[in-house]
C-alpha cells in the first residue's frame, strides 16, 4: 500500500506560474481558463479511497474545485467561487453544466472525494462546519480499474487570479 502525497500530483493544463512543495501548491490562473483546459492537478489511484483537500481562490468568477477524470471526453468537476457552485459532467463528449448561486461568500472549502469501484462522490464543507455537503454521486465509464483525481482551477475573469491547494488527506479504503 502506497500513500499519495502532493508529489504524486501532475499538471494537465499547466499554469504559467506555480510553486509546489510537500504541503501546498500555489498557482496563478490565467483569464478565461476553464475545465478541462485550465490548471488541473491529477494523481492516479486504482484503490478505493477517501480524499480531503483544502482549496482556495481569489477574486470573483475564480473557481477552485475537484475533478474525477478519465479522458477529455469523460470527467466530473465541481468547484466553488465566492458567488456560486459549478458542476461539469462530461460523458462520451456530452457536457452537462450547472451553476448554482451561493450565499456563503467564501472562496475556501475543504473538499471530500470518495471512490468505490466505479462509484464516485464529491462534497465540500466550510472551515466553520463539521458536516460535508455532498453535491453528488456519479459513475464514469472506464474507471473501474483506476481513476485520475485532484483539484482544478478556473478563471472567468479578465485578469490573473491566485489559487492554492493544501491539507491533503488521502486514505485507502479496505
C-alpha positions as CSV (number, residue, x, y, z in Angstrom):
1,X,0.0,0.0,0.0
2,X,1.3,3.4,-1.0
3,X,0.2,6.8,0.4
4,X,-0.5,9.5,-2.1
5,X,1.2,12.9,-1.4
6,X,1.5,16.3,-3.0
7,X,4.4,14.9,-5.1
8,X,2.1,12.4,-6.8
9,X,0.0,15.1,-8.4
10,X,1.0,16.0,-12.0
11,X,-0.2,19.0,-14.0
12,X,-2.5,18.9,-17.0
13,X,-3.3,22.4,-18.4
14,X,-0.2,23.6,-16.6
15,X,-0.3,27.2,-15.4
16,X,2.3,29.8,-16.4
17,X,3.4,30.3,-12.8
18,X,3.2,27.8,-9.9
19,X,5.0,26.7,-6.8
20,X,4.7,23.2,-5.2
21,X,6.3,21.6,-2.1
22,X,5.3,18.7,0.1
23,X,2.5,20.7,1.8
24,X,1.0,23.2,-0.7
25,X,0.5,24.2,-4.3
26,X,0.1,27.8,-5.2
27,X,-0.6,29.0,-8.7
28,X,-1.7,31.8,-10.9
29,X,-4.8,31.1,-13.0
30,X,-4.9,32.8,-16.3
31,X,-8.0,34.7,-17.5
32,X,-10.6,32.7,-19.4
33,X,-9.3,29.3,-18.3
34,X,-12.0,26.6,-17.9
35,X,-12.2,22.9,-17.1
36,X,-10.6,20.8,-18.6
37,X,-8.1,23.3,-20.3
38,X,-7.3,25.3,-17.2
39,X,-4.9,24.1,-14.5
40,X,-5.8,20.6,-13.5
41,X,-3.6,18.7,-11.0
42,X,-4.1,15.0,-11.1
43,X,-3.0,11.8,-9.2
44,X,-3.9,8.3,-10.2
45,X,-5.3,5.5,-8.0
46,X,-6.5,2.0,-8.6
47,X,-7.7,1.7,-5.0
48,X,-11.0,2.6,-3.4
49,X,-10.2,5.7,-1.4
50,X,-11.3,8.8,0.5
51,X,-9.6,12.1,0.0
52,X,-9.9,15.6,1.5
53,X,-8.1,18.7,0.4
54,X,-8.4,22.4,1.2
55,X,-8.7,24.6,-1.9
56,X,-9.0,28.4,-2.2
57,X,-9.1,31.0,-4.9
58,X,-9.1,34.8,-5.1
59,X,-11.4,37.1,-7.0
60,X,-14.9,36.9,-8.3
61,X,-15.5,34.3,-11.0
62,X,-12.5,32.3,-10.0
63,X,-13.3,28.6,-9.2
64,X,-11.4,26.1,-7.2
65,X,-12.8,22.5,-7.1
66,X,-12.2,18.8,-7.5
67,X,-12.3,16.6,-10.5
68,X,-12.5,12.9,-11.3
69,X,-11.0,12.4,-14.7
70,X,-10.9,9.5,-17.2
71,X,-10.4,11.1,-20.6
72,X,-11.1,14.5,-22.2
73,X,-14.5,13.1,-23.0
74,X,-15.3,11.7,-19.5
75,X,-14.9,13.7,-16.4
76,X,-16.7,15.2,-13.4
77,X,-15.7,18.5,-11.9
78,X,-17.3,20.5,-9.1
79,X,-16.0,23.9,-7.9
80,X,-16.8,27.0,-5.8
81,X,-16.2,30.7,-6.4
82,X,-17.2,33.4,-3.9
83,X,-20.6,33.6,-5.5
84,X,-21.5,30.2,-7.0
85,X,-21.0,26.4,-7.3
86,X,-20.4,25.0,-10.7
87,X,-20.9,21.4,-11.8
88,X,-19.3,19.9,-15.0
89,X,-20.3,16.4,-16.1
90,X,-18.9,15.2,-19.4
91,X,-19.7,11.7,-20.5
92,X,-18.8,10.4,-24.0
93,X,-18.2,14.0,-25.1
94,X,-21.6,15.3,-24.0
95,X,-21.3,18.1,-21.4
96,X,-23.9,18.9,-18.7
97,X,-23.1,22.1,-16.9
98,X,-24.9,23.7,-14.0
99,X,-24.2,26.8,-11.9
100,X,-25.9,27.4,-8.5
101,X,-25.7,30.7,-6.6
102,X,-24.3,30.5,-3.1
103,X,-24.8,32.8,-0.2
104,X,-21.7,31.9,1.8
105,X,-19.3,34.3,0.0
106,X,-16.2,32.4,0.9
107,X,-13.6,31.3,-1.6
108,X,-12.1,28.5,0.6
109,X,-13.5,25.0,1.0
110,X,-12.4,21.6,2.3
111,X,-13.3,19.1,-0.5
112,X,-14.2,15.5,0.1
113,X,-13.9,12.8,-2.6
114,X,-14.8,9.1,-2.3
115,X,-14.2,6.3,-4.9
116,X,-15.6,2.8,-4.6
117,X,-15.1,1.0,-7.9
118,X,-17.0,3.0,-10.5
119,X,-19.0,4.9,-7.9
120,X,-17.7,8.5,-7.1
121,X,-18.9,11.0,-4.5
122,X,-18.0,14.7,-4.2
123,X,-18.8,17.1,-1.4
124,X,-17.4,20.1,0.5
125,X,-17.5,21.8,3.8
126,X,-16.6,25.2,5.0
127,X,-13.9,25.8,7.7
128,X,-16.6,26.7,10.2
129,X,-18.6,23.5,9.6
130,X,-18.0,19.8,10.6
131,X,-20.6,18.4,8.2
132,X,-19.9,17.7,4.5
133,X,-22.4,18.9,1.9
134,X,-22.5,16.1,-0.6
135,X,-23.1,17.6,-4.1
136,X,-23.5,14.4,-5.9
137,X,-22.7,10.7,-6.6
138,X,-21.6,9.7,-10.1
139,X,-20.4,6.9,-12.3
140,X,-17.9,7.4,-15.1
141,X,-17.3,4.9,-17.9
142,X,-13.9,3.2,-17.8
143,X,-12.9,4.0,-14.2
144,X,-13.5,0.6,-12.6
145,X,-9.7,-0.2,-12.5
146,X,-8.2,3.2,-12.0
147,X,-9.1,6.9,-11.9
148,X,-7.3,10.2,-12.1
149,X,-8.5,12.7,-9.5
150,X,-7.5,16.1,-8.0
151,X,-8.1,19.8,-7.9
152,X,-8.9,22.0,-10.9
153,X,-8.9,25.8,-11.1
154,X,-10.9,28.1,-13.5
155,X,-11.0,31.8,-14.1
156,X,-13.8,33.5,-16.0
157,X,-12.3,37.0,-15.2
158,X,-10.1,39.2,-17.3
159,X,-7.0,39.2,-15.0
160,X,-4.8,36.5,-13.5
161,X,-6.0,35.1,-10.2
162,X,-4.3,33.3,-7.3
163,X,-5.4,29.8,-6.1
164,X,-4.0,27.2,-3.8
165,X,-4.3,23.6,-2.5
166,X,-3.2,22.4,0.9
167,X,-4.0,20.0,3.7
168,X,-4.2,16.8,1.5
169,X,-5.5,13.7,3.3
170,X,-5.7,10.5,1.3
171,X,-6.9,7.2,2.8
172,X,-7.1,3.9,1.0
173,X,-10.3,2.1,1.8
174,X,-10.2,-1.6,2.5
